């Protein structure tokens, strides 16, 4: 992902992002990023029935029931949510909590086995 750049937002938009972000368990910045990702896709295509899209994203309407345009918007919503959640997900910690050992590269590029008990072994 590209790095962040400093920019300005209207104070009412930032305030609204803070309120909605708290409701969605996101920071104001994360909420603005989410809105920008969704808005970018929606702006690229013709308007879709937002209620149908939201119902599909929530799982109360089948994605197959959407029009092609609505499917694009729903998939953009899902993609944005996955990208946001993936940034904060520590897969190693989740797997360790399940008793699963993992293998990954450390900061020095070495292959390391991480055991659920917290021990780490450099592999050769």
DRENVO-820235 format. One line per 5 residues: their letters; for each residue x, y, z of N, C-alpha, C, O. Coordinates in steps of 0.02 Angstrom, whole numbers, m for minus. Each point is the difference from the previous one (the first is absolute). Example, Ala and Ser with C-alpha at 12.3 -4.5 7.8 and 13.67 -1.06 7.14 Angstrom:
<pts>
as) 660:m284:390:m45:59:0:45:60:0:52:m1:33; m70:54:m69:42:59:3:m39:55:37:25:55:8;
</pts>
This chain:
<pts>
xxxxx) 42:m59:0:m42:59:0:44:62:0:54:1:29; m78:50:m61:37:63:m1:m4:33:68:m47:m11:38; 98:52:m24:1:35:64:m52:56:2:m25:22:m51; 10:m1:111:m47:55:9:32:66:m19:61:8:4; m102:39:m24:22:68:m13:m43:47:40:m59:m13:12;
xxxxx) 88:68:8:m36:50:39:m49:36:m47:18:19:m55; m79:m11:78:m51:36:m38:m48:33:49:1:m14:60; m44:57:m86:m49:34:43:m70:m24:m19:m15:m14:m58; m28:10:110:m70:m18:m10:m42:54:33:22:32:48; m81:m22:m73:m48:46:31:m14:m26:71:m6:m60:11;
xxxxx) 0:106:36:m9:m20:70:m64:m40:11:m1:m45:41; m52:62:m78:m62:m38:9:8:m72:m24:m30:m46:29; 70:35:m82:12:m68:m25:42:m39:50:m13:m59:13; 64:91:15:42:m32:49:m40:m17:63:8:m54:28; m51:100:m6:m43:m13:58:m47:m59:m13:m9:m43:42;
xxxxx) m20:42:m102:m46:m55:m18:38:m66:m3:m26:m52:20; 88:54:m46:40:m61:m4:17:m26:70:2:m60:11; 10:105:35:15:m20:69:m60:m35:32:8:m51:33; m68:79:m44:m61:m30:28:m14:m68:m32:m10:m49:35; 10:47:m102:m15:m62:m35:56:m51:12:m14:m60:7;
xxxxx) 76:84:m4:56:m46:13:m7:m34:67:13:m60:6; m33:97:45:m9:m30:66:m55:m53:m2:6:m52:32; m58:65:m70:m54:m49:m7:23:m63:m36:m25:m55:13; 72:63:m59:24:m56:m40:67:m29:25:31:m41:m33; m9:64:92:64:m21:30:59:18:m45:46:m39:m11;
xxxxx) m49:101:m15:54:27:m41:20:68:27:m39:33:33; 101:m13:m47:21:68:15:m32:46:m52:m26:m24:m51; 30:90:63:m26:47:m50:37:m8:m66:m31:2:m53; 97:m12:56:39:m10:m61:m22:m63:m37:m9:1:m61; 0:m55:98:m22:m63:m31:m69:9:m32:m13:m28:m53;
xxxxx) m31:66:86:m66:11:m28:4:42:m64:m34:m15:m49; 76:66:49:9:41:m60:29:m43:m57:m22:6:m57; 70:m49:73:28:m46:m50:m55:m45:m28:m4:m10:m60; m38:m16:104:m55:m44:m21:m47:37:m47:m16:m25:m54; m6:84:75:m45:39:m43:32:16:m66:m34:m2:m52;
xxxxx) 98:18:52:35:17:m63:3:m60:m46:m11:6:m61; 26:m65:88:3:m61:m42:m68:m15:m30:m6:m13:m60; m45:16:101:m68:m15:m24:m22:54:m50:m26:m15:m54; 37:77:72:m20:56:m43:36:m1:m67:m30:16:m51; 92:m35:52:38:m3:m63:m33:m50:m48:m7:14:m59;
xxxxx) m12:m72:85:m31:m50:m42:m70:21:m22:m18:m6:m59; m21:33:106:m68:21:m17:3:56:m52:m41:2:m46; 88:44:53:7:55:m47:21:m24:m69:m15:32:m50; 49:m88:47:23:m27:m64:m56:m34:m39:6:m9:m60; m58:m9:93:m55:m36:m31:m66:37:14:m2:45:42;
xxxxx) m49:m63:m77:m65:32:10:m28:m19:68:15:m54:26; m56:98:2:m29:m12:66:m37:m67:3:m30:m22:m48; 34:m8:106:m34:m64:12:m49:7:57:5:49:38; m50:m94:m30:m48:0:55:37:m14:65:14:m58:16; 2:111:22:41:m8:60:m31:m49:50:36:m39:31;
xxxxx) m102:40:m23:m30:m45:49:11:m73:m20:14:m42:43; m20:27:m107:11:m69:m23:74:m20:9:15:m56:20; 29:103:m33:72:m13:8:15:m12:74:34:m49:17; m59:91:26:12:m7:72:m28:m66:26:31:m33:43; m89:13:m67:m30:m63:20:44:m59:m23:8:m49:37;
xxxxx) 19:54:m96:44:m54:m25:64:m3:41:23:m55:17; 6:113:m1:62:1:40:m14:m27:70:43:m34:29; m101:48:m2:m19:m24:66:m19:m74:m1:m6:m32:53; m5:4:m112:m17:m70:m7:m74:m15:2:m20:m58:3; m22:110:m5:m72:m12:1:m30:m5:m71:m59:m17:m7;
xxxxx) 98:33:m43:m20:m9:m70:58:m34:m36:58:16:13; m73:m63:m56:53:m36:m36:34:47:m49:m33:39:m34; 99:m45:30:37:40:m49:m23:m14:m71:0:45:m42; m21:m106:29:m23:m19:m67:m64:36:m19:m17:3:m59; m19:24:109:m63:35:m14:11:72:m23:m47:34:m21;
xxxxx) 110:m10:25:15:69:m18:10:8:m75:18:m48:m35; m29:108:11:16:16:m69:76:3:m6:34:3:50; m7:m5:m111:73:5:m7:28:64:32:53:m3:31; m88:59:m37:24:62:31:m1:m4:76:47:22:32; m100:m50:m4:m5:m8:72:54:m48:26:28:11:53;
xxxxx) m13:m63:m92:52:m48:19:68:34:4:40:m14:45; m26:60:m91:63:37:2:6:40:65:52:m1:32; m106:34:m13:1:40:62:6:m45:61:39:15:45; m76:m70:m44:3:m46:57:70:m30:7:27:m4:55; 3:m15:m111:67:m28:2:51:52:23:48:m17:35;
xxxxx) m58:80:m53:44:53:23:m6:8:76:51:9:34; m111:m12:m8:m10:4:73:35:m57:35:34:10:51; m41:m70:m78:31:m59:30:76:5:m4:35:m15:48; m9:34:m106:72:8:m9:29:51:49:53:m12:30; m88:69:m21:24:51:46:1:m26:72:48:13:37;
xxxxx) m99:m50:m18:m3:m27:68:56:m51:12:30:m1:53; m17:m41:m103:54:m49:6:67:35:7:41:m18:43; m28:67:m85:64:37:2:10:34:67:55:m1:28; m108:30:m1:4:34:65:15:m49:56:43:13:43; m78:m69:m44:10:m48:54:67:m35:m5:30:m17:50;
xxxxx) m6:6:m111:64:m34:m10:59:40:27:50:m28:21; m56:95:m20:53:42:25:14:m12:74:57:5:22; m108:m21:16:6:m7:72:1:m73:24:4:m13:60; m8:m34:m107:m5:m70:19:69:m30:11:43:5:m44; m32:m35:101:62:m36:15:m16:m74:m5:m20:m32:48;
xxxxx) 31:5:m108:m18:m70:m13:40:m47:45:m27:m50:24; 90:66:m12:41:m41:44:m29:m6:70:m1:m54:29; m23:110:m3:m30:m1:67:m65:m40:1:m14:m36:47; m25:43:m100:m63:m39:m4:15:m74:m2:m31:m39:36; 79:20:m79:17:m72:m5:32:m26:64:m14:m56:21;
xxxxx) 56:97:12:30:m21:63:m54:m13:52:4:m47:40; m55:90:m40:m56:m9:45:m38:m65:m12:m34:m26:44; 40:0:m105:m32:m63:m18:48:m59:9:m17:m57:m16; 78:71:41:49:m54:10:39:m18:m62:29:m55:m2; m27:98:m48:34:m15:m63:66:38:m3:3:60:12;
xxxxx) 50:m96:m29:66:31:m11:0:31:m70:m32:m26:m45; 70:80:37:5:33:m65:74:9:m17:43:m2:44; m30:12:m108:67:14:m24:m3:63:m42:m44:7:m42; 90:39:56:0:64:m36:71:28:m2:44:m23:36; m34:73:m79:63:35:m2:1:53:55:m50:35:10;
xxxxx) 106:m29:25:6:53:50:26:63:m35:10:1:m61; 2:51:101:22:64:m29:68:m5:m33:18:42:m42; 21:m93:59:66:m9:m30:m2:m49:m59:52:m16:m28; m112:m6:8:m7:m44:m57:13:m74:15:7:m40:m46; m4:23:110:11:m70:19:m67:m35:7:m50:30:20;
xxxxx) 50:m94:m36:m60:m41:7:m4:m22:73:46:m30:27; m103:46:5:m8:m13:72:m65:m37:12:m52:15:m29; 57:m65:73:m60:m37:22:m23:32:65:39:8:47; m104:11:m45:m30:29:60:m49:m51:28:m50:m17:m31; 66:m6:92:m43:m50:32:m54:35:42:9:57:22;
xxxxx) m65:m91:m12:m55:30:38:19:22:71:m33:44:28; 85:m75:1:21:19:67:42:63:2:22:22:53; m10:9:m111:37:62:m4:73:m8:m17:35:50:m11; m10:m111:7:70:m10:m19:8:8:m75:m46:m14:m39; 105:36:19:17:9:m70:66:m34:m14:48:7:39;
xxxx) m44:m44:m94:61:m36:m19:18:19:m71:m40:m7:m47; 102:30:38:24:16:m68:13:m66:m35:35:m43:27; m62:35:m86:8:m61:m39:58:8:m48:13:56:m24; 21:m109:9:56:2:m46:m15:m37:m63:42:m4:m45;
</pts>
